[in-house]
Amino acid sequence: MRQSITSRNQTRMDRVREYEAPLHAFRAAVEADPFVPAAAARREHLERVVARVRARGREPRVCLYALSFRGHEPRHSLDALADYARCQSWQVGAEQSYTDHDGAVAPDLRPGWGLVRQQIRAGYADGVVVVTASVISTQLGEYRREIDWFGQHCGFVALVVPEAHRGRA
């Protein structure tokens, strides 16, 4: 009588896998960046709002937002944000720069961020420019809520340094 080739091959392959498994245990695994879906949503809102505004024959109006450290006005950050906005052909109003003190307070509880939201809600601005996502929040859930809020209110968040370039802590 003949044994089945299939059962012998499966048994042999199982033994090979068992033998090789420890060899692959130390293989580096690539982790997905949890900010990627939020980054995609942020970019989608930005592209949609900018296209809609330009289709109406005007350039987007933006607010600038930065955090101050130790009570110092973040003049360099605000200047960099204004330069970025000008490179994008976006309009920055004379009184459209907002700041808050650096701290662990959620973004929706910060007075300066609240004023940015009021400008978006009232239609005086189409978006906000910040340096990095961490200026809004270092917590993914808070950051995503803010991105979603801007999307619901037909606004956008523009980052000078996109999420993909964030360093891992």
Secondary structure as GFF3:
##gff-version 3
##sequence-region A 1 169
A	DSSP	alpha_helix	5	20	.	.	.	ID=ss1
A	DSSP	three_ten_helix	21	24	.	.	.	ID=ss2
A	DSSP	alpha_helix	36	55	.	.	.	ID=ss3
A	DSSP	beta_strand	61	68	.	.	.	ID=ss4
A	DSSP	alpha_helix	75	87	.	.	.	ID=ss5
A	DSSP	beta_strand	91	101	.	.	.	ID=ss6
A	DSSP	three_ten_helix	107	109	.	.	.	ID=ss7
A	DSSP	alpha_helix	111	122	.	.	.	ID=ss8
A	DSSP	beta_strand	127	130	.	.	.	ID=ss9
A	DSSP	alpha_helix	133	136	.	.	.	ID=ss10
A	DSSP	alpha_helix	140	152	.	.	.	ID=ss11
A	DSSP	beta_strand	156	159	.	.	.	ID=ss12
A	DSSP	three_ten_helix	163	165	.	.	.	ID=ss13
###
